[in-house]
Amino acid sequence: MQLDDHEEKLLRSVALQNARAVLIAREKAERELLSAKEALNISNQQVTNILERISDGFVALDPKWRFTYLNQKGAEIFRRFQKQQGSLLGKNLWEEFPEIKGTEIEANYRRAVQDQVTVEFETLLAPLEAWYIIRAYPSANGLSIYFLDISRRKRTEAERNRTEIALRASEQHFRAAFNQAAVGMAVAALDGRFEEVNDRFCEILGFSREELLSQTFTDITFEKDRAATAENVHQLLAGEIKDYTYEKRFVRKDGSIVWGLTSVTLLMGEAGKPERFIGVIDDITLRKNAEELRSRLAAVVESSDDAILSMTFDTIVTTWNKGAERMFGYSAAEMIGQSIERLLPKGHEDEETKILNRISQGERIEDYETVRTAKDGRTLDVSLSVSPIRDATGTLTGVSKISRDITGRKRAEQALREESRVLEILNETGKAIASQLDLEKIVQIVTDSATRLSGAQFGAFFYNVINQDGEAFMLYSLSGAPREAFEKFGHPRATELFGPTFRGEGPVRIADVTKDPRYGKMAPHHGMPKGHLPVCSYLAVPVISRSGIVIGGLFFGHPEPNIFTERAERLVTGVAAQAAVAIDNARLYDAAQHEISRRKQIEVELRSVQDQLRSHAENLETLVTERTSKLRETIGELEAFSYSVSHDMRSPLRAMQGYADALLDEYAQKLDETGQDYLNRIKRAAGRMDLLIQDVLAYSRVAQGDVPLKAVQLESVIRDVIQNYPSLQPDRARITIVTELPSVIGHEAYLTQAVSNILTNGVKFVARGVFPEISIGASRENGLVRVYFQDNGVGIAPEHRHRIFQIFGRVYSEKQYEGTGIGLAIAKKAAERMGGSIGVSSEFGRGSCFYLLLKPAS
Amino acid sequence: MTIPTEPIGSIPRPARLIEEIAATGDHADPRLDSLYDEAIRDTLTRFEATGSPVITDGEQRKYHNFWTYSVDGLENTAPDGFKIPFAAGHVRRMPRLTKGPFRYRMRADSFLEFAARYTKVPLKQAVISPSALSLMYPADDIPGYSRQEFIEDLLSEHESEIRRCLDRGAHKVQIDFTEGRLAVKLDPSGNLLNSFIALNNLALSRFSEAERQRIGVHTCPGGDRDSTHSADVDYADLLPSLFELRAGNFYIALAGEKDRKRVLEMIRQHLKPDQRAFIGVISTIDPHVDTAEEVRDRILEAAEYIPLNQLGTTDDCGFSPFSDDTSTSRDTAFAKIRARVEGTKLAEQELNRR
């Protein structure tokens, strides 16, 4: 759409009128701009005048780094850079002064422009030999640079720095000397208060510098040395002495005492007056302690129980303490200057020389055990520790020797070793006989151990044994002598010497048997037979079982007298006791082994009899299975036969009924009453026969054929039965389902058959005049469903209960209650075919409760 | 090298908002506030989803249109101002100033302030040019309020609006100068156009160089209901003067031009070194959704004429400069914006490969 002419004209008119107004506005704006520019020029001129007058340099660059303005000072700065003279205006900074490129000056200028920030820095303009503070101000017009000459300030600063550095160095040297001095140094005011202390001083006294600066030297002086200190200070201040040096004690921060070799002098002021004390302390605690230790050691050496002596390398004794006098019996006077070799026993003559050789080769000898001879001839077990003695230059000058009398210890060690040996033997013996059940081995172990324990040269164990036949005889074992040595002499007899042992009267220990009055009394040898091993020391110990029977005797001999001690007797007696127990055990073990063998034999025989029995049982089972199978076949055949018989019987029966009915219908008038009665009887009999056959058929059907089982809704089956049977209708019976009825595993037809038979029986067998009532319910019983039918019938006497589930097992005559007597048999069969059972509880005259036990469906 | 890409401004309002405005009969009815707010939030969300690095609030609250939003409802105006004709046959009428002094009733920074609450993406704000609003003063002088006074007030109000937008952090402030072509149409001699340029430059001269780099000028034939008021005006009559405007950025409708190369050649000739040309690569009056590849090809074409450091892309125009314009759906608008963003990236990749 186009605007109409009028509209367009009007619009144009307005626009053009506006244009005029805009023109006026623009002119006004331009005038204002001019005015502003003029004001700016004036202002610029004023600034320029100021800039020209100031003593600092000022330069302006445009965005292309061209000089647009340099004040007088600025021009001067750049002129001194540039060899050629001439105006820089309009010239490019970098082209005119290429030497600036790559310097911090360029970097700072460019940063100012790039980041639009003012950059200030100090720099030395080397060609000018002048320092400047340069401030670069960025603006839209480029960069303004301001140069402030700080050379004078820099020179002053440098001068001051140099002086300060020198002073600082001097002071540092002094400080270093003061602080790093190996001795403690301190400066204290005249009142004793510390003003300066060095590190070593702090270290010696254990205080920090700050802690010391708040104390006086009197504070840290050991109390007993304070008086001497005060006296020295007094003399110093009085001018009586220029300095003093003495050993004094200080108290460290931890309370311990430190010895210091202390030198103190005065620091004089310009007027020659004392201003401060300067003290130097050298820690001599170690030396002092060493001195003290030395005197203590001397006392220790003298009072020691050990023999402490020194001697030269040619074995001449130089010192000999009291301990040595006591140990060896020689006095110091007797030994000093004499050779130590007088103490050496036979066989040890060169021992001292060897020891001295080892020492001279730099060895130390510690706890060297040997023997020495005392003045009285006693041999002493000693332990020697030998150390070299050196003079101040480190040259070996002799040895010091400490001898310790270890005779007692050696004896104790010997006793201990013997005890250990005995314990070891006892332990081994105990373990060995405890783990053995072989009689021969036990007696050999016992004989060997006891021989070793007793110290005998040989030993024998004579013992009695009883064989399986109950015969007793004597055996023996030997230790320390070959069997041949005794074989020819026969067994010892119960002589006066041996008798007490074989009778179990106790140990016999004789120092010299040949001198014993019991010895040599028996003929024919009257003592030891010829060729017998020589026996002087004699020991015999009986071995008696726990039951008191003497098992045998342990006999020991030694050709020397006095060999067997009381301790040996005790030890052998202990071994004999252990041996008795072990022998008893071995005998019991033999008896047990015998019993076990006997029982094993019985078990074998028993197993054989069991095998025979099992074989018989298996045969019997097979026989029963076979016969059961045959019986089942027979029953099956019988049931099939009864079914076919029953079935086939119905055919002629129906013919009989049919012809009887035909006779009654068509020829009744031709028969007299008797004839008619007979005919009616035939008909009733045929009817009853049919009922019987039907029931038998029903029973046969239930009893044979495959029964596929599945979940059946019990309640549905029961309600169908109640609904379909005339005798169960409400006008004829009151049937109530009193609980929930679960589903069961069964067969619907079989279940229907069983339930209907139970219910129809229930309503039928009631006393005259009683209205039938049946309550139906279900409960769980041992994992099965128990469906019960409680009626108010006549009940069943206990003596009849076993019959009611049999075919034709009637309790009441047919005249009393109609029926074939097969119903409950069918119900029973049906229950069994469903894997269940049927039962009844009843009391005569008080109703019955029939029940079915069936498997639950879930 | 990246090619900046920015939208022009308007997005079609949601249909429900348009219906409710029509139902109430008053754009400024407070009962519409929640609908306006919802429309802005939805626009920002969907704008962000396009991936556009710079977005707008879709001018959802610019009552009526981009031209008169600042003066709509002024008591000292009458609705019988000039008619602005469009090619499709409909006319939009401007308000007429009836008495002084002239003041804006609403400034665009209020839109910016609201939108900034709901997005972290840089926001651009469009404002109307003083030359467009200058046509409110009637042909006959208003007694007691001279045209000169009006022009002064107009410039002050315009300056104030731009400053407030800049102060609120606008990524760019875009002056809508669609009346440039209309001026040529009304006065083929070019005097009227030059007058408009002079008026706008008076305003722009009040800003520093750095500020002017955040200010741009948008010109197009004037899109409304998929038609234009001055598409028949040749760019040759407009562009030489347009680049005289002292703005740092120019948003020039180009995709809808019949001979783009000719226009690009003109831009190349007249674009000044400190100016960037955002060329229109999406035709907002064409319902076809441009593919990214089409957009890419338009940029590659433009890159042959415009130095890459002075090239940007934009849409030819706002998608709905007038609030009741339903000729383009919101879905189409955002699909076209996405095409611009993706096409610009494709072009960048291509140009960087070269």
Contacts between the chains, C-beta under 8 A, distances in Angstrom:
chain1	res1	chain2	res2	distance
A	1	B	85	4.8
A	1	B	86	7.1
A	1	B	87	7.9
A	1	B	89	4.5
A	1	B	90	7.1
A	1	B	91	6.3
A	2	B	85	6.2
A	3	B	83	6.2
A	3	B	85	5.1
A	7	B	82	6.9
A	7	B	83	5.8
A	8	B	186	6.5
A	10	B	82	7.3
A	10	B	139	5.3
A	11	B	82	5.1
A	11	B	135	6.9
A	11	B	186	6.0
A	12	B	186	5.1
A	12	B	187	6.0
A	12	B	192	7.0
A	13	B	139	5.0
A	14	B	82	7.4
A	14	B	135	6.0
A	14	B	137	6.6
A	14	B	138	6.8
A	14	B	139	5.1
A	15	B	134	7.7
A	15	B	135	6.7
A	15	B	183	6.8
A	15	B	186	6.4
A	15	B	187	6.9
A	15	B	192	4.7
A	15	B	195	6.8
A	15	B	196	7.9
A	16	B	187	7.4
A	16	B	191	7.2
A	16	B	192	6.5
A	16	B	195	7.4
A	17	B	137	7.9
A	17	B	139	7.1
A	17	B	147	6.1
A	18	B	134	4.7
A	18	B	135	7.5
A	18	B	137	6.7
A	18	B	147	6.7
A	18	B	151	7.0
A	18	B	195	6.5
A	18	B	199	7.2
A	19	B	191	6.6
A	19	B	192	6.5
A	19	B	194	7.7
A	19	B	195	3.1
A	19	B	198	7.6
A	20	B	147	7.9
A	21	B	147	4.5
A	21	B	148	5.1
A	21	B	150	7.4
A	21	B	151	4.6
A	22	B	134	7.8
A	22	B	151	6.2
A	22	B	195	5.3
A	22	B	198	5.1
A	22	B	199	4.4
A	22	B	202	6.9
A	23	B	195	7.6
A	23	B	198	7.1
A	24	B	148	5.9
A	25	B	148	7.0
A	25	B	151	5.2
A	25	B	152	6.6
A	25	B	155	7.2
A	25	B	199	7.7
A	25	B	202	5.7
A	26	B	198	5.6
A	26	B	202	5.9
A	29	B	202	5.9
A	29	B	205	6.9
A	140	B	209	7.0
